[in-house]
Amino acid sequence: MRYKSEFLANMSHELRTPLNSLLILAKLLADNADANLSPKQVEFAETIHGAGSDLLQLINDILDLSKVEAGKMDVSPTRIALVQLVDYVEATFRPLTAEKGLDLSVRVSPELPATLHTDEQRLLQVLRNLLSNAVKFTDSGAVELVIRPAGADVPMQIREQLLETGSLRDPDADLIAFSVTDTGIGIAASKMRVIFEAFKQADGTTSRKYGGTGLGLSISREIAQLLGGEIHAQSEPGRGSTFTLYLPLHPSELPPQGYQQSAAVLDVGDLSASENGRAEAEIGTPAEVKSYQETQNGAAALFRRRRRTLPEVEQRPQLDQWAATTAQSPAPEVRRGIRFGGEKVLIVDDDIRNVFALTSVLEQHGLSVLYAENGREGIEVLEQHDDVTVVLMDIMMPEMDGYATTTAIRRMPQFAGLPIIALTAKAMKGDREKAIESGASDYVTKPVDPDHLLSVMEQWMRGA
């Protein structure tokens, strides 16, 4: 298992490094700041960025699956507000459903408490996957998310599994249900169990209509169990599907990681098995629905919608005693107005592609860039230019890596307070802590989102 983790960490780095420059430069072209590209050329750049983002998400999915298998996926329960969760779903999926001409409905039962105690990031990860699947496999009709208390209607298999794993101690304990229903193509009875297996798809042929890695539902099921819950699936080919995430409404504690995991509970409609069901009922979380807040650097977010603002979600009158939120809510606007006044930035990175990409962004925002291709050279450049205001430090470099270089710089009294932002493509557990322990001021993962990086730089430069 140790060798597998090391292999995945190294492969993550090797794949993320070229993706970093690809995504940054594609974004610069798509932004068309000089207005010298035609609409078709901007569309080309957006397509390049989208394809790179999809590849990045595949890398993230594989790493997530590895973390779950190794028992290393972190679960950090906090108190979250349901209204914020609804706002996020609206802002993320309203544009996607509108693009396909689908109706999107998000309904929350007024009987639920205002907050829920669980891991917000992991809960959103599961909901993103279920909703993105629903949108993907629905060509007409509607997609609906219903959040409600679950009592007698909870399948007996679900309660038995949660009692066995220790998530529930009382057989009659209250649960909360997140049900995602679509009017899509549905899933054949013979494929219902396959869709929850890693790298498996309902249609595994080379001529399948829908793409995907076959990881999203597998990861979602594992995460649901880490949260003390379970996923229940119902489907009828040609009529649509409902995937329901059940979680304890008042969890005493989350089950220990590594507990015995059971298969997701499935419920197939009365229709006979049909090979015309959903061609693939599972994908990894697509790039379009990754938020800046959740991924830290946000490279996988749908950057085409960054220029839009997020109005307050309008609340429509209650319908059948349910609170329905159906506001037209685009994604939040990312800050784009950061300007600097010629301050010097030192980039220490052995990959000239990354240096070129980062330099293009930083110079566009009024910064002067210096460059060093390894740690030793970086220290020499600093000694020659003591007016450098921030250092962007790559971690994996030959001769002298970023950890050792950062530690060496901190030993130089004149640079004790110099902001050093670690940039790494490994993105494995413990990397951030190791970077901070070596003396880094902050940590940003590759592929780097320029808006996030500029914001972090501004924070440290203005505070320095």
C-alpha positions as CSV (number, residue, x, y, z in Angstrom):
1,M,0.0,0.0,0.0
2,R,2.9,2.4,0.7
3,Y,4.3,1.8,-2.7
4,K,0.9,2.4,-4.3
5,S,0.5,5.7,-2.4
6,E,4.0,6.8,-3.5
7,F,3.3,5.9,-7.1
8,L,0.1,7.8,-7.1
9,A,1.7,10.8,-5.5
10,N,4.5,10.8,-8.1
11,M,2.1,10.3,-11.0
12,S,-0.1,13.1,-9.7
13,H,2.9,15.4,-9.8
14,E,4.0,14.4,-13.2
15,L,0.5,14.8,-14.6
16,R,-0.3,18.0,-12.8
17,T,2.9,19.8,-13.8
18,P,2.1,20.0,-17.6
19,L,-1.6,20.6,-16.8
20,N,-0.6,23.7,-14.8
21,S,0.8,25.5,-17.8
22,L,-1.9,24.2,-20.1
23,L,-4.8,25.5,-18.0
24,I,-3.2,28.8,-17.2
25,L,-2.4,29.6,-20.8
26,A,-5.7,28.4,-22.1
27,K,-7.5,30.6,-19.5
28,L,-5.4,33.6,-20.7
29,L,-6.4,33.0,-24.3
30,A,-10.1,32.5,-23.4
31,D,-10.2,35.7,-21.3
32,N,-9.1,37.5,-24.5
33,A,-7.9,40.6,-22.6
34,D,-6.5,42.2,-25.7
35,A,-9.7,41.5,-27.7
36,N,-7.7,40.2,-30.6
37,L,-9.2,36.7,-30.8
38,S,-12.3,35.8,-32.8
39,P,-15.2,34.2,-31.0
40,K,-14.3,30.9,-32.6
41,Q,-10.7,31.1,-31.3
42,V,-12.0,31.9,-27.8
43,E,-14.2,28.8,-28.1
44,F,-11.1,26.8,-29.0
45,A,-9.3,28.0,-25.9
46,E,-12.3,27.2,-23.7
47,T,-12.4,23.7,-25.2
48,I,-8.7,23.2,-24.4
49,H,-9.3,24.4,-20.8
50,G,-12.3,22.2,-20.4
51,A,-10.5,19.1,-21.7
52,G,-7.6,19.8,-19.3
53,S,-10.0,20.3,-16.4
54,D,-11.6,16.9,-17.2
55,L,-8.2,15.3,-17.0
56,L,-7.4,17.0,-13.7
57,Q,-10.7,15.7,-12.3
58,L,-9.7,12.2,-13.4
59,I,-6.5,12.5,-11.4
60,N,-8.4,13.8,-8.4
61,D,-10.9,10.9,-8.6
62,I,-8.1,8.3,-8.7
63,L,-6.4,9.9,-5.7
64,D,-9.7,10.0,-3.8
65,L,-10.3,6.3,-4.4
66,S,-6.8,5.5,-3.3
67,K,-7.3,7.6,-0.1
68,V,-10.5,5.7,0.7
69,E,-9.0,2.3,0.1
70,A,-6.0,3.2,2.3
71,G,-8.2,4.6,5.1
72,K,-6.6,8.1,4.7
73,M,-9.5,10.2,3.5
74,D,-10.1,12.9,6.1
75,V,-13.6,13.5,7.5
76,S,-14.0,16.8,9.4
77,P,-17.6,17.2,10.7
78,T,-18.8,20.8,11.2
79,R,-22.1,22.5,11.6
80,I,-23.4,23.6,8.2
81,A,-26.5,25.6,7.2
82,L,-28.8,23.9,4.8
83,V,-29.6,27.2,3.1
84,Q,-26.0,27.6,2.1
85,L,-26.0,24.1,0.7
86,V,-29.1,24.9,-1.4
87,D,-27.5,28.2,-2.6
88,Y,-24.4,26.3,-3.7
89,V,-26.5,23.7,-5.6
90,E,-28.5,26.4,-7.3
91,A,-25.5,28.5,-8.3
92,T,-23.6,25.4,-9.6
93,F,-26.3,23.5,-11.5
94,R,-28.8,26.1,-12.6
95,P,-26.6,27.1,-15.6
96,L,-25.9,23.5,-16.5
97,T,-29.6,22.5,-16.5
98,A,-30.5,25.8,-18.4
99,E,-28.0,24.9,-21.1
100,K,-29.7,21.6,-21.7
101,G,-33.2,23.0,-21.4
102,L,-34.0,21.1,-18.2
103,D,-36.0,22.2,-15.2
104,L,-34.1,22.3,-11.9
105,S,-36.0,22.1,-8.6
106,V,-34.4,22.2,-5.1
107,R,-36.9,21.6,-2.3
108,V,-36.2,21.6,1.4
109,S,-38.6,20.3,4.0
110,P,-39.6,23.0,6.6
111,E,-39.5,20.2,9.2
112,L,-35.7,20.0,9.1
113,P,-33.5,21.9,11.4
114,A,-31.6,24.9,10.0
115,T,-28.2,23.2,10.3
116,L,-26.7,19.7,9.9
117,H,-23.6,18.3,11.6
118,T,-21.4,16.6,8.9
119,D,-18.4,17.1,6.7
120,E,-19.5,19.9,4.3
121,Q,-16.8,19.2,1.7
122,R,-17.5,15.5,1.5
123,L,-21.3,16.0,1.5
124,L,-21.1,18.4,-1.4
125,Q,-18.8,16.0,-3.3
126,V,-21.5,13.3,-3.1
127,L,-24.3,15.7,-4.1
128,R,-22.2,17.1,-7.0
129,N,-21.7,13.6,-8.4
130,L,-25.4,12.6,-8.1
131,L,-26.6,15.8,-9.6
132,S,-24.1,15.9,-12.4
133,N,-25.0,12.3,-13.3
134,A,-28.7,13.3,-13.3
135,V,-28.0,16.3,-15.6
136,K,-25.7,14.2,-17.9
137,F,-28.2,11.4,-18.5
138,T,-31.3,13.5,-18.8
139,D,-32.0,15.0,-22.3
140,S,-35.5,16.3,-21.5
141,G,-37.6,16.9,-18.5
142,A,-36.4,17.8,-15.0
143,V,-33.8,17.2,-12.3
144,E,-34.9,17.6,-8.7
145,L,-33.1,17.6,-5.3
146,V,-35.3,17.0,-2.3
147,I,-33.9,17.3,1.2
148,R,-36.3,15.9,3.8
149,P,-36.5,14.0,7.0
150,A,-36.6,10.2,6.6
151,G,-38.5,8.0,8.9
152,A,-40.7,5.0,8.1
153,D,-40.0,5.3,4.4
154,V,-36.3,4.4,4.9
155,P,-35.6,0.9,3.4
156,M,-35.0,-1.7,6.1
157,Q,-31.7,-2.6,4.5
158,I,-30.5,0.9,5.0
159,R,-31.3,0.9,8.7
160,E,-29.8,-2.5,9.2
161,Q,-26.5,-1.5,7.5
162,L,-26.3,1.7,9.5
163,L,-26.9,-0.2,12.8
164,E,-24.2,-2.7,11.8
165,T,-21.6,-0.1,11.1
166,G,-22.4,1.9,14.3
167,S,-23.7,5.0,12.5
168,L,-27.1,4.4,14.3
169,R,-27.6,3.2,17.8
170,D,-31.3,3.5,17.9
171,P,-33.3,1.5,15.2
172,D,-35.8,4.3,15.1
173,A,-33.3,7.2,15.0
174,D,-34.1,10.1,12.6
175,L,-32.4,10.3,9.2
176,I,-32.1,13.0,6.6
177,A,-32.5,12.1,3.0
178,F,-31.0,13.9,0.0
179,S,-32.9,12.5,-3.0
180,V,-31.8,13.3,-6.6
181,T,-34.5,12.4,-9.1
182,D,-34.2,12.7,-12.9
183,T,-36.4,11.9,-15.9
184,G,-33.5,10.5,-17.8
185,I,-32.9,7.2,-19.6
186,G,-32.8,5.1,-16.4
187,I,-30.7,2.0,-15.5
188,A,-31.3,-1.6,-16.5
189,A,-31.9,-4.0,-13.7
190,S,-28.8,-6.1,-14.7
191,K,-26.6,-3.0,-14.4
192,M,-27.7,-1.7,-11.0
193,R,-24.9,-3.3,-9.0
194,V,-22.2,-2.7,-11.6
195,I,-22.5,1.1,-11.5
196,F,-21.2,1.2,-7.9
197,E,-18.0,-0.6,-8.7
198,A,-14.8,1.3,-9.4
199,F,-14.0,1.7,-13.1
200,K,-17.3,-0.1,-14.0
201,Q,-20.0,1.4,-16.3
202,A,-23.4,0.3,-17.2
203,D,-22.3,0.3,-20.8
204,G,-18.7,-0.8,-21.1
205,T,-18.6,-1.1,-24.9
206,T,-16.4,0.9,-27.1
207,S,-19.4,2.5,-28.7
208,R,-21.0,3.8,-25.6
209,K,-22.8,7.1,-25.9
210,Y,-21.7,8.7,-22.6
211,G,-18.1,9.1,-21.4
212,G,-16.8,8.9,-17.9
213,T,-14.3,7.0,-15.8
214,G,-16.6,4.8,-13.8
215,L,-15.3,6.2,-10.5
216,G,-17.8,8.8,-9.3
217,L,-20.5,6.6,-7.8
218,S,-18.0,4.3,-6.3
219,I,-16.3,7.2,-4.5
220,S,-19.6,8.7,-3.5
221,R,-20.7,5.4,-1.9
222,E,-17.4,5.2,0.0
223,I,-17.7,8.8,1.2
224,A,-21.4,8.3,2.2
225,Q,-20.3,5.4,4.4
226,L,-17.5,7.5,5.9
227,L,-20.1,10.1,6.8
228,G,-22.1,7.4,8.5
229,G,-24.7,7.1,5.8
230,E,-25.6,5.0,2.7
231,I,-26.8,5.5,-0.9
232,H,-30.0,3.9,-2.1
233,A,-30.8,3.7,-5.9
234,Q,-34.1,3.3,-7.7
235,S,-34.5,3.2,-11.4
236,E,-36.7,2.2,-14.3
237,P,-35.2,2.1,-17.8
238,G,-36.8,4.9,-19.9
239,R,-38.4,6.6,-16.9
240,G,-35.5,7.9,-14.9
241,S,-33.7,7.3,-11.6
242,T,-33.6,8.4,-8.0
243,F,-30.5,8.3,-5.9
244,T,-30.9,9.0,-2.2
245,L,-28.2,9.7,0.2
246,Y,-29.3,8.9,3.8
247,L,-27.4,10.4,6.7
248,P,-28.1,10.3,10.5
249,L,-29.9,13.5,11.4
250,H,-28.3,13.7,14.8
251,P,-25.1,11.6,14.5
252,S,-23.5,10.7,17.8
253,E,-20.2,10.1,16.0
254,L,-19.0,9.2,12.6
255,P,-18.1,5.5,12.1
256,P,-14.4,4.7,12.3
257,Q,-12.6,4.8,9.0
258,G,-11.9,1.3,7.6
259,Y,-15.1,-0.3,9.0
260,Q,-16.6,-3.1,7.0
261,Q,-18.3,-1.6,4.1
262,S,-21.4,-3.1,2.5
263,A,-22.7,-2.7,-1.0
264,A,-25.0,0.2,-1.8
265,V,-28.7,-0.7,-1.5
266,L,-30.4,-1.0,-4.9
267,D,-34.1,-1.1,-5.8
268,V,-35.0,-1.8,-9.4
269,G,-38.4,-1.1,-10.8
270,D,-40.9,-3.7,-12.0
271,L,-39.8,-3.4,-15.6
272,S,-37.7,-6.2,-16.9
273,A,-34.0,-5.8,-17.4
274,S,-33.4,-3.7,-20.5
275,E,-30.1,-3.1,-22.2
276,N,-31.5,0.2,-23.4
277,G,-31.2,1.6,-19.9
278,R,-28.7,4.3,-18.8
279,A,-25.6,3.8,-20.9
280,E,-23.4,4.8,-18.1
281,A,-24.9,5.8,-14.7
282,E,-21.8,7.2,-13.2
283,I,-19.1,9.7,-13.9
284,G,-16.4,11.4,-11.8
285,T,-17.3,14.9,-10.6
286,P,-17.0,17.0,-13.7
287,A,-14.8,20.0,-14.0
288,E,-17.8,22.3,-14.4
289,V,-19.0,21.8,-10.9
290,K,-15.9,22.1,-8.8
291,S,-16.0,25.3,-6.7
292,Y,-13.0,27.5,-5.9
293,Q,-13.7,27.2,-2.2
294,E,-13.7,23.4,-2.3
295,T,-10.7,22.8,-4.4
296,Q,-8.6,25.7,-3.0
297,N,-7.1,26.7,-6.3
298,G,-10.3,26.1,-8.3
299,A,-8.6,25.1,-11.6
300,A,-11.5,22.8,-12.3
301,A,-14.2,25.4,-12.0
302,L,-16.2,26.4,-15.0
303,F,-14.3,29.6,-15.9
304,R,-16.8,30.6,-18.5
305,R,-19.1,31.8,-15.8
306,R,-16.5,33.7,-13.7
307,R,-17.7,37.1,-14.9
308,R,-21.2,36.6,-13.6
309,T,-22.4,37.7,-10.1
310,L,-24.4,35.8,-7.6
311,P,-27.6,37.5,-6.7
312,E,-29.5,36.6,-3.6
313,V,-31.5,33.4,-3.9
314,E,-35.2,34.3,-4.3
315,Q,-37.6,32.2,-2.2
316,R,-40.8,31.2,-3.9
317,P,-43.9,30.6,-1.9
318,Q,-44.1,27.3,-0.2
319,L,-45.6,24.5,-2.3
320,D,-47.3,21.6,-0.6
321,Q,-45.6,22.7,2.7
322,W,-42.2,22.5,1.0
323,A,-39.8,25.3,0.7
324,A,-38.9,25.4,-3.0
325,T,-35.9,27.4,-4.3
326,T,-35.8,27.9,-8.0
327,A,-33.9,31.1,-8.4
328,Q,-31.8,31.8,-11.5
329,S,-28.5,31.8,-9.7
330,P,-25.3,32.0,-11.7
331,A,-21.9,31.2,-10.2
332,P,-20.2,33.6,-7.9
333,E,-17.9,36.2,-9.5
334,V,-14.2,35.7,-8.9
335,R,-12.2,38.8,-8.1
336,R,-10.5,39.9,-11.3
337,G,-9.4,43.5,-10.5
338,I,-6.2,42.8,-8.6
339,R,-3.4,45.2,-9.8
340,F,0.1,45.6,-8.5
341,G,2.7,48.4,-8.9
342,G,5.7,46.7,-10.3
343,E,6.7,44.7,-7.3
344,K,9.3,41.9,-7.9
345,V,8.3,38.2,-7.7
346,L,10.8,35.4,-7.8
347,I,9.6,32.1,-9.3
348,V,11.7,29.1,-8.4
349,D,10.7,26.2,-10.7
350,D,12.6,23.8,-12.9
351,D,9.8,23.5,-15.5
352,I,10.1,26.3,-18.0
353,R,6.5,25.8,-19.2
354,N,5.2,26.7,-15.7
355,V,7.6,29.7,-15.5
356,F,6.3,31.0,-18.8
357,A,2.7,30.5,-17.9
358,L,3.0,32.1,-14.5
359,T,5.1,35.0,-15.8
360,S,2.4,35.7,-18.4
361,V,-0.2,36.0,-15.7
362,L,1.9,38.0,-13.2
363,E,3.2,40.5,-15.8
364,Q,-0.4,41.1,-17.0
365,H,-1.2,42.2,-13.4
366,G,1.6,44.6,-13.1
367,L,4.3,42.5,-11.4
368,S,8.0,42.2,-12.4
369,V,9.2,38.6,-12.5
370,L,12.5,37.0,-11.8
371,Y,13.2,33.3,-12.4
372,A,15.4,30.6,-11.0
373,E,15.4,27.0,-12.2
374,N,16.5,25.4,-8.9
375,G,16.8,26.1,-5.2
376,R,20.5,27.1,-5.2
377,E,20.0,29.5,-8.0
378,G,16.9,30.9,-6.3
379,I,19.0,31.7,-3.2
380,E,21.6,33.4,-5.4
381,V,18.9,35.5,-7.2
382,L,17.5,36.6,-3.8
383,E,20.9,37.7,-2.6
384,Q,21.3,39.9,-5.7
385,H,17.7,41.3,-5.5
386,D,16.8,42.0,-1.9
387,D,13.8,43.9,-3.0
388,V,11.8,40.8,-4.0
389,T,8.4,41.0,-2.3
390,V,7.2,37.4,-2.7
391,V,8.6,34.0,-3.7
392,L,6.7,31.3,-5.6
393,M,8.5,28.1,-4.6
394,D,8.0,24.8,-6.5
395,I,8.5,21.8,-4.3
396,M,9.9,19.0,-6.5
397,M,13.2,20.3,-8.0
398,P,16.6,18.7,-8.7
399,E,19.6,19.4,-6.6
400,M,17.8,21.3,-3.9
401,D,14.0,20.9,-3.5
402,G,11.6,23.5,-2.4
403,Y,11.5,22.3,1.3
404,A,15.3,22.6,1.7
405,T,15.4,25.9,-0.2
406,T,12.6,27.4,1.9
407,T,14.4,26.3,5.1
408,A,17.7,27.8,3.9
409,I,16.0,31.1,3.0
410,R,14.5,31.3,6.5
411,R,17.9,31.0,8.0
412,M,18.9,34.2,6.3
413,P,18.0,37.1,8.7
414,Q,17.1,39.6,5.9
415,F,14.5,37.2,4.5
416,A,13.0,35.9,7.7
417,G,9.7,37.7,6.9
418,L,9.7,37.3,3.2
419,P,6.4,35.7,2.0
420,I,7.1,32.3,0.4
421,I,4.2,30.5,-1.3
422,A,4.8,26.8,-1.9
423,L,3.5,25.5,-5.2
424,T,3.2,21.7,-5.5
425,A,1.6,19.2,-7.8
426,K,1.7,16.3,-5.4
427,A,-1.4,17.3,-3.4
428,M,-1.2,14.4,-1.0
429,K,-2.0,14.3,2.7
430,G,0.7,16.0,4.7
431,D,2.2,18.0,1.9
432,R,0.7,21.3,3.2
433,E,1.9,20.7,6.7
434,K,5.4,19.8,5.5
435,A,5.6,22.9,3.4
436,I,4.5,25.1,6.3
437,E,7.0,23.4,8.7
438,S,9.8,24.1,6.3
439,G,9.0,27.8,6.5
440,A,6.5,28.5,3.7
441,S,4.0,31.2,4.4
442,D,1.2,29.5,2.4
443,Y,0.5,26.6,0.1
444,V,-1.2,26.4,-3.3
445,T,-1.7,23.2,-5.3
446,K,-1.1,22.8,-9.0
447,P,-2.6,23.3,-11.5
448,V,-2.7,26.8,-10.1
449,D,-5.8,29.0,-10.6
450,P,-4.4,32.5,-11.4
451,D,-7.2,34.3,-9.6
452,H,-6.7,32.4,-6.4
453,L,-2.9,32.7,-6.6
454,L,-3.1,36.4,-7.1
455,S,-5.4,36.8,-4.2
456,V,-3.1,34.8,-1.9
457,M,-0.1,36.8,-3.1
458,E,-1.9,40.1,-2.5
459,Q,-2.8,39.0,1.0
460,W,0.8,38.3,1.9
461,M,2.4,41.2,0.0
462,R,0.0,43.8,1.5
463,G,0.5,42.3,5.0
464,A,4.3,42.1,4.7
